[in-house]
Amino acid sequence: MHALANWVSQNRLVTILLFAYLLLSGLVVEQGRIIENQRTLIHELFGDRLALNAVRKQALPGHRAN
């Protein structure tokens, strides 16, 4: 354990950059998940919009059923 603490104190910049790289990697992974979830939500909302438009079209006065 003492050797690790000694290495960290001698290589502070390397340690800081490594820690920052790990944090940024986690951020990139999380952003990917969020983007995929948003894509799924957009597709679901588009389907709901199509269904709602079909119901509205049927509810119009004078609309004949096919």
N, C-alpha and C positions, 0 to 999 in steps of 0.2 A: 504494500500500500504506500510505503514511503517513496518507493521508486516512481510510482504514478504521480504522486504529489510533486515530486522533484521535477519530473518531465513537464508537467503542466505549468509549473512556475517558470521554467526555462523557455517554454514555447507558448506563451500567452496568445500571441497573434494567431498561431495555428489553431489553438484551442477555440478561440472566439470564432474564427472563420468556419471551423468544423461544426460548431454549435449553430451558427447562422445558416449554414447549408442544410443541416437537418431540419431546422424550423421551416425554411423555405420549401424543402421537399414535402413536408407535411402539408403546407399550405397549398401546393400545387395539386396534391392528391385530393384534398378537401374541395378545392374549386372544381375539379373534375366531377366529383360526386354531385355537387350542387348544380352544375350545368346539366348533367344527365337527368337529374330530378326535374329541373325546369323544362327540359325538352319533353319529358313524359307528361308533365302537367299541361303544356301547350297542346299536345296531341289530344289529351282528354278533353280539354276545353273546346277544341275545334270540333270534336265529335259531338259534344253537347250542343254546340251552336247549330250544327247541321240538323240535329234532332229537333231542336226548338224551332228552327225555320220550317221544318216539315209540319210541325203541329200548327204553327201560325198560318201556314198556307192552307191547311185543311179547315181552319176556323174562319177563313175569309167568306163573306157572304157571296153566294152564287158559285161557290167552288163545287165542282162535280167530282165524285169519287171515281177513281180509275178502275 
